[in-house]
Structures are given as C-alpha cells and as structure tokens.
C-alpha cells in the first residue's frame, strides 16, 4: 500500500468484513509498529503481542469504527496507547527491570537476568502449550500450522480444504480465546 487513498479503500473493505483487507493493513504496518515499539521497550514479545492486539481489536470493533482522516496515524496512536498501557501494567513490571538494567535493584546480579529470562520463557512456553490444548480442535490445528509450522494462510487453506477467510476467522477466534483465558487468570 503506497498511498493514503489506498489505505482508505482498504480500511473501508476491512470495515465491510473483508479479512484480506485487515491482513493488508497488518502487513503494511507491522514493521513500522515493531520498530517504534522496540524504541519504547526491548521486549519484542510484548511489542508483537500489542501489535496483534491492535488488529484483533480492530477486527472485533470494525463495524463501530469511524473512518479516520489518516489511517496509519490512527493505527499508530492505538498501538502507542496500548503499548504504554502494557508497559505501565504490573504484568510486565519486572520485565522492565530486565530491559533497563540501570533500574535493577543492586541485590540482583546481572547474570541472574539470564536465568530469570530463561525461566520466564519456559513458563510462557508451558502456558502457551496449555492454552493451545484448551482450544477447540480446528482452532488449535490452525494456530499450530500458522505459528509452529510457519505456513501461510493460503497454505493452511489448501491443506485443510477450507476457505482462506475461514482460516483467518478461526485464527482470530483462537487468539481471542487465548487472550480471554489469560485475562481471566490475571483478574
């Protein structure tokens, strides 16, 4: 997508329920959001999670959204606000200490950061595996193929003999289900 006019056309298609348009917006903006987010925090997984959350919310609320004057600017503002919320939240407070060593209390030795990160990664992997196991079979299969086997939506569509739109919808439902379970556990 090269110009603002194309973004407006794609935005309207997304609002009309064309998931391909959402994917176009995602692909056109992912790197910009990622680069910007990495300047705010060194937590790549947080940045990627927030980018996904922006587009998940966009899809869920598409029918109620206005048509912004500047699509990319609007999306960037939503991303920035969500990322700031995540950074400020208690969920990631200890991660900030790892990202900003000068804030680290003196009783935590630097080599402990590596141990802490590895343990957190193991815990996240275990939790992700548990969340995947809780998904309905078709959603679990699609998430596995997309994220673990790194297949494209087209490849999954052909492999499972279903429409590409169905793959998108099931993938979004799976992510929404996983996020809801995570939020439920936190509260």
Backbone as CSV, one residue per row, in Angstrom:
resi,resn,N_x,N_y,N_z,CA_x,CA_y,CA_z,C_x,C_y,C_z
1,UNK,0.845,-1.173,0.000,0.000,0.000,0.000,0.885,1.228,0.000
2,UNK,0.797,1.977,-1.049,1.734,3.067,-1.199,1.194,4.415,-0.727
3,UNK,-0.100,4.660,-0.850,-0.562,5.997,-0.503,-1.794,5.970,0.392
4,UNK,-2.127,7.166,0.872,-3.230,7.311,1.817,-4.561,6.860,1.208
5,UNK,-4.761,7.128,-0.080,-6.004,6.724,-0.749,-6.185,5.205,-0.672
6,UNK,-5.108,4.466,-0.901,-5.183,3.004,-0.825,-5.508,2.548,0.596
7,UNK,-4.947,3.228,1.599,-5.250,2.887,2.983,-6.730,3.099,3.283
8,UNK,-7.298,4.186,2.743,-8.719,4.457,2.979,-9.601,3.392,2.339
9,UNK,-9.269,2.987,1.125,-10.037,1.933,0.442,-9.926,0.628,1.231
10,UNK,-8.731,0.295,1.664,-8.509,-0.940,2.424,-9.237,-0.874,3.760
11,UNK,-9.214,0.281,4.410,-9.919,0.466,5.681,-11.411,0.176,5.498
12,UNK,-11.992,0.740,4.447,-13.428,0.531,4.214,-13.728,-0.945,3.943
13,UNK,-12.876,-1.600,3.184,-13.068,-3.037,2.924,-13.008,-3.829,4.228
14,UNK,-12.063,-3.455,5.104,-11.949,-4.134,6.391,-13.222,-3.919,7.204
15,UNK,-13.717,-2.689,7.211,-14.959,-2.392,7.938,-16.135,-3.195,7.378
16,UNK,-16.095,-3.466,6.088,-17.162,-4.238,5.431,-17.024,-5.737,5.666
17,UNK,-15.975,-6.150,6.395,-15.832,-7.554,6.757,-14.865,-8.353,5.912
18,UNK,-14.058,-7.696,5.121,-13.066,-8.402,4.297,-11.790,-8.599,5.104
19,UNK,-11.585,-9.814,5.546,-10.425,-10.090,6.397,-9.111,-9.922,5.638
20,UNK,-9.154,-10.085,4.312,-7.952,-9.848,3.500,-7.481,-8.400,3.645
21,UNK,-8.434,-7.482,3.776,-8.082,-6.075,3.942,-7.390,-5.866,5.293
22,UNK,-7.867,-6.565,6.320,-7.204,-6.471,7.622,-5.770,-6.974,7.510
23,UNK,-5.585,-8.063,6.801,-4.229,-8.596,6.616,-3.355,-7.583,5.877
24,UNK,-3.914,-6.905,4.873,-3.135,-5.891,4.150,-2.701,-4.764,5.088
25,UNK,-3.629,-4.309,5.926,-3.274,-3.260,6.888,-2.192,-3.749,7.847
26,UNK,-2.327,-4.987,8.297,-1.354,-5.578,9.216,0.029,-5.645,8.565
27,UNK,0.076,-6.216,7.370,1.371,-6.375,6.689,2.015,-5.030,6.346
28,UNK,1.193,-4.058,5.975,1.721,-2.749,5.588,2.268,-1.982,6.790
29,UNK,1.803,-2.308,7.985,2.171,-1.518,9.157,2.997,-2.255,10.193
30,UNK,3.094,-3.566,10.098,3.767,-4.334,11.143,5.166,-3.812,11.437
31,UNK,5.989,-3.654,10.420,7.388,-3.267,10.650,7.493,-1.882,11.275
32,UNK,6.627,-0.940,10.830,6.633,0.401,11.418,6.308,0.330,12.910
33,UNK,5.273,-0.437,13.246,4.869,-0.560,14.642,5.957,-1.259,15.455
34,UNK,6.524,-2.309,14.879,7.550,-3.071,15.588,8.759,-2.178,15.890
35,UNK,9.238,-1.472,14.882,10.396,-0.599,15.075,10.102,0.476,16.120
36,UNK,8.929,1.074,16.042,8.554,2.103,17.000,8.455,1.509,18.408
37,UNK,7.807,0.364,18.518,7.645,-0.282,19.817,8.968,-0.677,20.445
38,UNK,9.906,-1.133,19.627,11.211,-1.543,20.155,12.011,-0.345,20.661
39,UNK,11.635,0.875,20.249,12.272,2.058,20.808,11.707,2.386,22.188
40,UNK,10.507,1.866,22.465,9.874,2.132,23.756,10.209,1.054,24.785
41,UNK,10.416,-0.169,24.322,10.759,-1.280,25.211,11.595,-2.275,24.413
42,UNK,12.430,-3.011,25.095,13.237,-4.031,24.424,12.549,-5.392,24.448
43,UNK,11.322,-5.436,24.891,10.577,-6.684,24.994,9.863,-6.957,23.672
44,UNK,10.532,-7.705,22.801,9.986,-7.976,21.471,8.657,-8.715,21.546
45,UNK,8.524,-9.643,22.478,7.270,-10.386,22.564,6.127,-9.472,22.983
46,UNK,6.392,-8.505,23.860,5.351,-7.551,24.243,4.935,-6.724,23.025
47,UNK,5.906,-6.235,22.281,5.617,-5.415,21.105,4.768,-6.214,20.114
48,UNK,5.163,-7.452,19.852,4.406,-8.287,18.913,2.998,-8.573,19.438
49,UNK,2.877,-8.839,20.732,1.559,-9.075,21.336,0.658,-7.858,21.170
50,UNK,1.213,-6.678,21.413,0.414,-5.460,21.321,0.006,-5.199,19.869
51,UNK,0.899,-5.445,18.922,0.543,-5.282,17.506,-0.625,-6.210,17.172
52,UNK,-0.540,-7.460,17.599,-1.638,-8.392,17.338,-2.923,-7.928,18.015
53,UNK,-2.795,-7.412,19.222,-3.976,-6.936,19.944,-4.636,-5.768,19.207
54,UNK,-3.834,-4.868,18.638,-4.381,-3.743,17.872,-5.268,-4.276,16.745
55,UNK,-4.755,-5.242,16.003,-5.505,-5.721,14.846,-6.656,-6.640,15.249
56,UNK,-6.512,-7.333,16.344,-7.619,-8.133,16.860,-8.761,-7.213,17.288
57,UNK,-8.441,-6.159,18.017,-9.463,-5.189,18.426,-10.083,-4.501,17.217
58,UNK,-9.248,-4.168,16.257,-9.730,-3.529,15.041,-10.779,-4.412,14.364
59,UNK,-10.479,-5.691,14.257,-11.395,-6.623,13.615,-12.678,-6.778,14.426
60,UNK,-12.532,-6.899,15.736,-13.701,-7.085,16.592,-14.613,-5.868,16.592
61,UNK,-14.043,-4.672,16.466,-14.830,-3.440,16.556,-15.027,-2.757,15.208
62,UNK,-14.735,-3.445,14.136,-14.714,-2.831,12.813,-16.022,-2.147,12.430
63,UNK,-17.144,-2.693,12.843,-18.432,-2.122,12.444,-18.737,-0.822,13.178
64,UNK,-18.116,-0.612,14.329,-18.359,0.598,15.117,-17.305,1.674,14.880
65,UNK,-16.286,1.372,14.102,-15.199,2.326,13.891,-15.592,3.424,12.907
66,UNK,-15.126,4.621,13.208,-15.283,5.732,12.272,-14.226,5.578,11.171
67,UNK,-14.290,6.448,10.204,-13.295,6.428,9.132,-12.301,7.556,9.415
68,UNK,-11.101,7.225,9.920,-10.144,8.274,10.284,-9.603,9.010,9.058
69,UNK,-9.206,10.262,9.287,-8.611,11.045,8.191,-7.283,10.451,7.749
70,UNK,-6.538,9.931,8.714,-5.219,9.366,8.415,-5.157,7.983,9.052
71,UNK,-5.349,6.954,8.253,-5.462,5.580,8.749,-4.218,5.150,9.510
72,UNK,-3.055,5.354,8.934,-1.813,4.904,9.572,-1.587,5.659,10.880
73,UNK,-1.854,6.955,10.881,-1.711,7.741,12.103,-2.652,7.252,13.197
74,UNK,-3.867,6.927,12.820,-4.836,6.402,13.778,-4.350,5.073,14.364
75,UNK,-3.926,4.162,13.488,-3.450,2.861,13.948,-2.210,3.008,14.836
76,UNK,-1.324,3.916,14.484,-0.116,4.136,15.279,-0.489,4.656,16.671
77,UNK,-1.479,5.544,16.737,-1.895,6.079,18.037,-2.504,4.976,18.900
78,UNK,-3.326,4.117,18.299,-3.909,2.994,19.040,-2.792,2.085,19.548
79,UNK,-1.840,1.775,18.676,-0.708,0.929,19.058,0.076,1.559,20.204
80,UNK,0.391,2.820,20.075,1.183,3.522,21.102,0.469,3.492,22.453
81,UNK,-0.815,3.804,22.455,-1.573,3.814,23.713,-1.617,2.429,24.352
82,UNK,-1.856,1.398,23.549,-1.892,0.036,24.095,-0.527,-0.380,24.633
83,UNK,0.520,-0.037,23.911,1.862,-0.402,24.355,2.189,0.296,25.675
84,UNK,1.857,1.559,25.785,2.095,2.280,27.042,1.313,1.621,28.172
85,UNK,0.060,1.245,27.912,-0.737,0.552,28.932,-0.051,-0.733,29.376
86,UNK,0.471,-1.493,28.424,1.155,-2.747,28.763,2.428,-2.495,29.560
87,UNK,3.164,-1.478,29.167,4.407,-1.160,29.875,4.100,-0.740,31.305
88,UNK,3.043,0.043,31.469,2.679,0.532,32.810,2.058,-0.550,33.682
89,UNK,1.512,-1.565,33.062,0.790,-2.579,33.836,1.741,-3.411,34.699
90,UNK,1.221,-3.953,35.749,2.011,-4.785,36.650,2.446,-6.085,36.014
91,UNK,1.768,-6.529,34.949,2.126,-7.789,34.293,3.584,-7.779,33.835
92,UNK,4.048,-6.624,33.394,5.369,-6.551,32.781,6.359,-5.734,33.600
93,UNK,6.004,-5.377,34.815,6.867,-4.513,35.600,8.261,-5.116,35.779
94,UNK,8.319,-6.382,36.115,9.628,-6.990,36.330,10.412,-7.120,35.023
95,UNK,9.712,-7.253,33.885,10.404,-7.293,32.604,11.097,-5.964,32.324
96,UNK,10.492,-4.872,32.764,11.116,-3.571,32.554,12.463,-3.492,33.258
97,UNK,12.568,-4.138,34.411,13.844,-4.139,35.121,14.911,-4.866,34.309
98,UNK,14.490,-5.877,33.575,15.453,-6.583,32.729,15.821,-5.733,31.512
99,UNK,14.848,-4.985,30.998,15.096,-4.155,29.825,15.936,-2.925,30.148
100,UNK,15.800,-2.450,31.382,16.525,-1.255,31.801,17.382,-1.593,33.015
101,UNK,18.562,-2.146,32.783,19.402,-2.620,33.882,19.735,-1.540,34.909
102,UNK,19.755,-0.284,34.498,20.080,0.777,35.458,18.994,0.921,36.528
103,UNK,17.807,0.370,36.285,16.731,0.386,37.275,16.779,-0.834,38.197
104,UNK,17.650,-1.785,37.872,17.725,-3.040,38.625,18.205,-2.788,40.048
105,UNK,17.517,-3.370,41.010,17.991,-3.246,42.396,19.384,-3.863,42.515
106,UNK,20.231,-3.300,43.379,21.620,-3.757,43.482,21.760,-5.209,43.939
107,UNK,20.748,-5.764,44.586,20.871,-7.139,45.073,20.630,-8.191,43.990
108,UNK,20.226,-7.750,42.791,20.061,-8.704,41.687,21.296,-8.609,40.807
109,UNK,22.062,-9.664,40.775,23.290,-9.691,39.973,22.927,-9.767,38.488
110,UNK,23.733,-9.151,37.607,23.433,-9.149,36.166,23.260,-10.551,35.568
111,UNK,24.050,-11.530,36.015,23.928,-12.873,35.435,22.593,-13.515,35.796
112,UNK,21.958,-13.012,36.850,20.646,-13.543,37.216,19.589,-13.165,36.186
113,UNK,19.833,-12.069,35.451,18.885,-11.670,34.409,18.693,-12.784,33.388
114,UNK,19.785,-13.415,32.997,19.698,-14.501,32.023,18.893,-15.654,32.581
115,UNK,19.140,-16.008,33.799,18.401,-17.102,34.437,16.926,-16.753,34.530
116,UNK,16.630,-15.511,34.931,15.237,-15.076,35.054,14.547,-15.117,33.697
117,UNK,15.205,-14.601,32.671,14.614,-14.611,31.317,14.339,-16.032,30.842
118,UNK,15.290,-16.943,31.061,15.102,-18.328,30.633,13.934,-18.979,31.365
119,UNK,13.830,-18.722,32.647,12.728,-19.294,33.417,11.390,-18.725,32.950
120,UNK,11.350,-17.429,32.696,10.116,-16.818,32.196,9.730,-17.400,30.843
121,UNK,10.720,-17.602,29.977,10.441,-18.179,28.665,9.871,-19.588,28.815
122,UNK,10.451,-20.388,29.686,9.917,-21.741,29.920,8.488,-21.676,30.437
123,UNK,8.244,-20.772,31.370,6.896,-20.629,31.916,5.905,-20.166,30.853
124,UNK,6.322,-19.213,30.016,5.442,-18.752,28.928,5.169,-19.880,27.945
125,UNK,6.207,-20.650,27.613,6.025,-21.764,26.681,5.052,-22.793,27.234
126,UNK,5.176,-23.088,28.532,4.253,-24.041,29.171,2.822,-23.518,29.143
127,UNK,2.675,-22.245,29.475,1.346,-21.638,29.490,0.745,-21.596,28.090
128,UNK,1.557,-21.268,27.097,1.086,-21.247,25.718,0.634,-22.637,25.283
129,UNK,1.412,-23.635,25.626,1.052,-25.010,25.282,-0.280,-25.394,25.940
130,UNK,-0.456,-25.011,27.204,-1.711,-25.308,27.903,-2.891,-24.590,27.242
131,UNK,-2.684,-23.327,26.876,-3.746,-22.569,26.218,-4.099,-23.181,24.863
132,UNK,-3.093,-23.627,24.132,-3.341,-24.287,22.843,-4.147,-25.565,23.023
133,UNK,-3.804,-26.321,24.038,-4.514,-27.576,24.290,-5.980,-27.345,24.634
134,UNK,-6.289,-26.187,25.207,-7.665,-25.865,25.580,-8.518,-25.388,24.403
135,UNK,-7.887,-25.072,23.279,-8.643,-24.595,22.120,-9.411,-25.741,21.465
136,UNK,-10.537,-25.409,20.821,-11.223,-26.430,20.019,-10.275,-26.956,18.931
137,UNK,-10.478,-28.171,18.510,-9.564,-28.867,17.603,-9.156,-28.105,16.362
138,UNK,-10.119,-27.514,15.642,-9.802,-26.835,14.388,-8.985,-25.565,14.648
139,UNK,-9.342,-24.827,15.692,-8.576,-23.622,16.031,-7.150,-23.988,16.424
140,UNK,-7.007,-25.037,17.220,-5.681,-25.487,17.651,-4.847,-25.880,16.439
141,UNK,-5.450,-26.595,15.514,-4.741,-27.040,14.317,-4.274,-25.845,13.484
142,UNK,-5.129,-24.862,13.329,-4.770,-23.691,12.523,-3.656,-22.896,13.192
143,UNK,-3.743,-22.687,14.490,-2.678,-21.966,15.201,-1.360,-22.727,15.076
144,UNK,-1.422,-24.026,15.221,-0.213,-24.847,15.105,0.412,-24.693,13.714
145,UNK,-0.410,-24.800,12.686,0.113,-24.715,11.322,0.670,-23.320,11.013
146,UNK,-0.037,-22.290,11.461,0.396,-20.924,11.170,1.649,-20.532,11.951
147,UNK,1.669,-20.860,13.240,2.730,-20.325,14.088,3.876,-21.296,14.377
148,UNK,3.602,-22.565,14.378,4.674,-23.519,14.647,5.281,-24.070,13.356
149,UNK,4.432,-24.308,12.382,4.928,-24.799,11.090,5.196,-23.656,10.121
150,UNK,4.838,-22.416,10.555,5.083,-21.200,9.783,4.530,-21.282,8.363
151,UNK,3.335,-21.838,8.257,2.661,-21.901,6.963,1.891,-20.603,6.751
152,UNK,1.656,-20.252,5.496,0.864,-19.057,5.185,-0.622,-19.406,5.291
153,UNK,-1.448,-18.369,5.314,-2.894,-18.591,5.357,-3.359,-19.362,4.115
154,UNK,-2.765,-19.042,2.971,-3.098,-19.770,1.735,-2.748,-21.248,1.852
155,UNK,-1.565,-21.529,2.373,-1.138,-22.922,2.506,-2.057,-23.690,3.456
156,UNK,-2.424,-23.069,4.563,-3.327,-23.727,5.515,-4.681,-23.957,4.873
157,UNK,-5.156,-22.967,4.133,-6.444,-23.080,3.450,-6.453,-24.276,2.500
158,UNK,-5.407,-24.402,1.726,-5.325,-25.516,0.771,-5.168,-26.851,1.487
159,UNK,-4.328,-26.888,2.510,-4.087,-28.128,3.244,-5.371,-28.653,3.891
160,UNK,-6.131,-27.755,4.501,-7.340,-28.162,5.218,-8.592,-28.142,4.342
161,UNK,-8.411,-27.693,3.097,-9.516,-27.641,2.143,-10.665,-26.776,2.673
162,UNK,-10.297,-25.586,3.166,-11.289,-24.623,3.623,-10.938,-23.262,3.029
163,UNK,-11.884,-22.336,3.065,-11.654,-21.010,2.508,-10.627,-20.251,3.346
164,UNK,-9.885,-19.393,2.670,-8.878,-18.584,3.349,-9.525,-17.722,4.433
165,UNK,-10.698,-17.184,4.156,-11.421,-16.372,5.139,-11.723,-17.176,6.402
166,UNK,-12.049,-18.449,6.228,-12.319,-19.315,7.381,-11.059,-19.491,8.217
167,UNK,-9.924,-19.618,7.561,-8.651,-19.736,8.284,-8.417,-18.483,9.117
168,UNK,-8.620,-17.304,8.504,-8.452,-16.046,9.238,-9.401,-15.985,10.433
169,UNK,-10.653,-16.279,10.192,-11.648,-16.190,11.270,-11.314,-17.139,12.418
170,UNK,-10.947,-18.366,12.099,-10.613,-19.328,13.146,-9.338,-18.916,13.893
171,UNK,-8.377,-18.362,13.180,-7.147,-17.895,13.826,-7.461,-16.740,14.778
172,UNK,-8.307,-15.806,14.350,-8.681,-14.699,15.218,-9.461,-15.190,16.435
173,UNK,-10.364,-16.121,16.230,-11.121,-16.673,17.362,-10.181,-17.352,18.350
174,UNK,-9.214,-18.081,17.821,-8.259,-18.771,18.693,-7.478,-17.756,19.531
175,UNK,-6.961,-16.716,18.893,-6.212,-15.690,19.625,-7.101,-14.995,20.649
176,UNK,-8.339,-14.704,20.261,-9.267,-14.062,21.200,-9.529,-14.976,22.398
177,UNK,-9.756,-16.267,22.135,-9.986,-17.222,23.226,-8.785,-17.291,24.161
178,UNK,-7.597,-17.331,23.586,-6.388,-17.423,24.401,-6.212,-16.159,25.243
179,UNK,-6.436,-14.996,24.640,-6.310,-13.735,25.381,-7.332,-13.656,26.508
180,UNK,-8.558,-14.088,26.250,-9.588,-14.051,27.290,-9.207,-14.945,28.460
181,UNK,-8.661,-16.106,28.177,-8.248,-17.006,29.253,-7.102,-16.419,30.051
182,UNK,-6.187,-15.751,29.378,-5.071,-15.118,30.073,-5.597,-13.998,30.964
183,UNK,-6.478,-13.163,30.440,-7.035,-12.059,31.234,-7.823,-12.580,32.410
184,UNK,-8.576,-13.659,32.216,-9.367,-14.241,33.284,-8.464,-14.721,34.410
185,UNK,-7.327,-15.306,34.058,-6.384,-15.802,35.069,-5.748,-14.665,35.838
186,UNK,-5.534,-13.522,35.187,-4.877,-12.384,35.837,-5.828,-11.733,36.839
187,UNK,-7.105,-11.641,36.470,-8.075,-10.950,37.338,-8.672,-11.874,38.302
